[in-house]
Amino acid sequence: MTGYLLQHAWVEGRIRDAVRVDIEDGRFARVTPDSGAADAARVPGLTLPGFANTHSHAFHRALRGRTQTGGGTFWTWREQMYAVASRLDPDSYYRLARAVYGEMLAAGYTAVGEFHYLHHQPDGTRYADPNAMGGALLAAAGDVGIRITLLDTLYLSSGFGAPPQGVQRRFDDRTPEAWQDRVAALRASVGPDDAARIGVAAHSVRAVPDTALKVFAPEVAAGGPVHVHLSEQVRENDECRAAYGLTPTRLLAEHGVLGPTTSAVHATHLTEEDVRLLGEARAFASFCPTTERDLGDGIGPSRRLTEAGAVVTLGSDSHAVIDPFEEMRALELDERLASHQRGHWSAAELLTAASAAGHRSLGFADAGEIAVGHRADLVTIELASPRTAGAGDDEHAAVFAAGAADVTRVMVDGRVVFDGDHGGIGAALRETIGRIWP
């Protein structure tokens, strides 16, 4: 058993001082606030539970700084994203994902939901190992020490029945049954790995025809993570109504895809009925504010979803920014822009969205809290940096002042996986992304 004395820590929804945590077999065995223990290793600063990045496309990180110039829309950005997707193979994807997951750890993420649809060779044929690309992501996460839920994604159409084109052939399993067989093989290969989960995803109602959505109902019934891009773009809503006479949310509901382990990613352009359906299902809504503003998607109804019964989580999606603190405060600040009023989300609510709620949505219900029996994930931030100095030592300083650069130490399952070397993280990213863009 190993003991640590945390100078300040967020425990049971509030900041406590001199918190002793004893860790055994990767879990908290004891949590004792106001402790005078002298035999524990001291950890200065403010310590928080590990954060969950509930929506990631690791390969999008190679686009940072390259797609922010000029004009355009989500749809023109997508063509640039496809250019990166066309360049990767299992080896280069492993190297890129390893660097990206290292950046996530250094920012305070201790788990990631990887929304994975880059499955096949450039011509659409399978690799000798049909799950070579997914295996590369799992290996990268394991090697850096971040937990992963690999959300293997069904993609069958370039849009409402149209066949996949160009690089989209790398995403396409051709039939729902072929996808199910490949996912079954992936699950068998992973086995009982405590740091990895295999969930599933429908890419979107654009890419999965209504007749194929039925394959997700048994996954929802089984209680595993099921994710889907939902109403990120107005055009998607319009085309869905034209094709089916329904909103994307109503279409998912009618095919049994909504449930308490479903994550609706983005959930930006929703009707009142859509909000009600997601709330009644007690679904998760994975908001990605830094990506949604980068792509000009719009501002989703996060507070209304919560009031309806849905559970908001946070992800960094395209990785234009990898910073859980920025995602947290952006949720509140975007609501201010939309409503012209302040004070929609408390700091405590935002911390919960980024930690315990996010981990639950990825199938790790025993993470995201500094509590006995939970996984020993700890994220410590500096309270005397140019950003945090003078901001206090409570949750408001963490959410509204801190940034990823203030993270000094990260522990996952009782093991220190980041010790403050942000420079080393940057060097790895520079070298790896440089190979993709020679």
Summary of the structure (lengths in Angstrom):
residues: 438
radius of gyration: 20.9
end to end distance: 48.1
largest distance: 67.7
contacts: 1604
relative contact order: 0.16
helix: 40%
strand: 23%
